[in-house]
Amino acid sequence: MLRRICLLLIVPLAVSILSTPPAQAQRHWQPGDNGSFRVMLGYFHPDGNSEYWDDKFTDFTGSASDFNDFSFLMDYRLPVSHAAAFLFGAGWYEGATTQAYRDWVDGSGRPIRHKTSLRTFELTGAFIYEIGERNYPITPYVGAGGGFIWWELQERGDFIDFTDENLPIINTWYGSNDVTFSLFGLAGLDVRMNDNWSLVGQARYRWAEDELGGNFAGFGTIDLSGFDYVFGAAFHF
C-alpha cells in the first residue's frame, strides 16, 4: 500500500519538475516569509544493531537490509532569521520480510516461515541552519532535532513451540509496541524553482532504541536507528 502511495505522489511531482523552469537567483528568505510546507518520499535503512536483531538473524534467515523500505515525511519550515528555521514534522515507515528457521524444517523438509514487520510513526522538531549566500536559489542546510516515535513490531506465521518436548509447529503471532524518544542529525538542499515551490533533497540519521515488551518481554532492546534519504517538494507561503 505504501509503495502505491509513493508512486501516486512521485508521478505528478516528476511531471511538475519537467515542466517548470528554474527560478532566477533570488533571496531564499526575507522578513514576512511565512515558511513552507514540505512533502517528501524516502527510503529508510534500519541499522538493526541491538539484542533483538542479533538474536533474530542468528536463529532466522535474513538481515537488517531486508527491512529497507519506503518512508514518508512531511513538515512545516518556520523561518526565524535569514539563515535559521525550525522544522515541525511527522514521518511514517513500514518494513517487512519473510523469514525461516536456519536450522529447522518441518516433517516434509520444507522451511518453517513467518513474516516479520516493523512500523514506526514519529513526531519531530528540529533546528536547521541554511548555508551560503542568500541571493542564490540553491540553499544547503544542516540541522539537528528530536521527537517521539510510536513503533510496532509483529511476527506472524509458523513457529516451533520449544516449550513442548514434541516440538510441534504452531501458527500464531507475537507483537510489541511502545513510544520512545529519538534524536537525529540531518543535511539537505533546497533548490528554488520559482516563488511558489522548491525541490528538496535530504539525508537524516536517527538514533532511537527501546525495551521490548508484550510477547517479546525479556528479549532485550530493539534498535530503531538508521539512515533516511528523502526527496520531495516545498510549497512556500
N, C-alpha and C positions, 0 to 999 in steps of 0.2 A: 504493500500500500504506500509506504513512504517513498519507494522508488518511482511510483506513478505520479505522486505529488511533485517530486523533483523534476520529472520530465515535463509536466504541465507548466511549471514555472520557468524552466530553462528555455523552452522553445520561444515563448513570447519575448523573453529578455534578449535572446540572441537576435531575433528579428529587429528589435528596437535598436540594439547596438549597431547592426549593419546599416541601418537606415538613418542614423543620427551622426552628423559631422561633429568632430571635436570642437569644443568652445575655444575661443581665443583666450590668451592669458588674462587672468583677472584675479582679484583678491579672493582667497578661499573663505575668509571671514571678515565681517565688518560689523560695527555696532548696529544693533537692531536685528541681526540674524537670529531667527527663531529655532535654528537647528535643523536636523534632518532625521528622517525615519529610514532605517536600513533593513533590507531583507536579503538574507544570504543562504545559499546552499553549500554544504561542505561534505567533507569526508573525515571521519573520526578514526584514529588509530589508537586503540587502548594498549597500555603498557603490559598489563597482566602480570605485575610483579607483587605478589602477596601470597599468603599461606593458601588461600582457596585456590588460586590459579595454579600454583606449584603442584598441589595435590591433584588438581583436576587433570592436568596434562601428563602427570605421571601414570594415572590409572586409565585415562581415556585418550583416544586419538585426537589429533588437532593441536593447535597452538593459538596464541593470542591474536595472530594476524587473521584468523578465521572470523573474528568479530569486527574487523574493519568494515564500516558501512556508512551510509549517508547520514548527515546531520542537517539540522535546520536551525537557523539563528535569526532573530530579529531584535533590533534595539533602537533606542532613541538617543541621538547625539545632541547634547546640550552644551553649546559653546559658552565659555566663561571669560575668554580673552582672545587675542589674536592668535594664540598658539596653544591653548588648552581647552579641553572639553571633558564632560562627563558622559559616560555611556550607561544607559539603564536598559537591560535586555532580558530575553528569555531564550532558551535553547532546548532542542529535543534530539535524542539519538536512540536508535534501537539496532542492536546487532544480534544475530542468531546463527547457530550452526548445528549440524547433526554429528553426534559423537558415538563411538563404540568402545567397549572394553578392549584394552590392548591384549590381555592375557586370558580372556574367557570368550567362549562361543556357546551357542545353545546346543541342544541334543542333536540337531541336524547339521551342526558345523557352521551355522550362519552367525554373523555378527549380532551382538545384543546392543541395540541402538536406542538413543534418546535425543531429544532436541534441547539445547541449552540456549536461553535468550537473556539478554541484559538490556534493560530500558532505563534511560535517565531523562529527567526534566529538571532544568535549572533556572533560577532567577539570579541575575548578576548585576553588579555595579562596578564600574571601572573609571579610572582617570587616565586620559591619554594626552600626550604632548605631540603637537604637529611640528615637523621639522622642515626647515628650508624657507625660501623666500615666499612671501605672501602673494606675489604677483605672478606665480606660476601655477598652471592648472593641475600639476601632479604633486600631491602632498603626501610624503611618507609620515608615518606616526608610530609611536611606541607607547606602551601603557601597561598598567597592572591593575588587578582588582580581585574581587572575591564574590562569593554568593552562597546560595543554598542549593543542594542537589537532592531531589527525590529520586531514588533508584529502586529498581525491582529486578530480582534475579529469579528465574524459573528453570526447572528441569522437568521435562515431560517425556514419558516413554517407558521402555522396558529396563528393569534393573534386577540385579541379583539380590535376593534377601539373605544377607550373610548372618542374620540372627537365627535363621533356621538351618539346622545341620544338613537338611536335604538340598539346600541352596536353590530354592525354586526361583523362577523368573516371574516377576510381577510387573504389571503395567500400572504406573502411578505417577504422581507429580510431587515435586518439592519446591518450596518457594521461600523467599525472604525479601523484605523491603524496609526502607528506613529513609530518614532525611539526615544529611550531614553537610559540613562546611566544605567549601572549595576555595583555592587560591589559583590565580593564573597570571601569566605574562603574555603579552601579545605585541605583534608588529604588523603593519599593513600599509597599503597605498590607497589613496583616494584620487581618482582620475576624473576631473570635472569635465563633463561632456557639454553642458550648457548651463543656463541659470537655474534650471529646474532639477537636474539629476546628475549623479556621478556613478562611475563604476568603482567597486570596492573589492579589493583582494586582501585577505588577512590570514595570518598563521597565529595560532594560540596554543600554549601548553598549559594544561590544567593539572593541579595536584589535588587529589582527593582520595580518601580511604575511610572505611567504616567497618565496624564489628558486625559480623553476620549474626542473624537471629532466626526466628521462625524454625523451619525444618533444618536449617543449617547452623543452628546454635552449637557452639563448640568447635566449629570448623575454622576459627580464626578470623582474619580480616579479608576484605575484598578490596582490591585496588581499582579505583575509578579514574586513574590518571591517564593522560595521553595527549597526543597532538591532534588538533582540529584545524583543517585547512578549508577556508570558505571563500566563496566568490559570489558577488551579487551587485545590488544597486542601492544607492542612497537617494532619497527623494527630499529635496530641500524646500523649506517653508519660507 
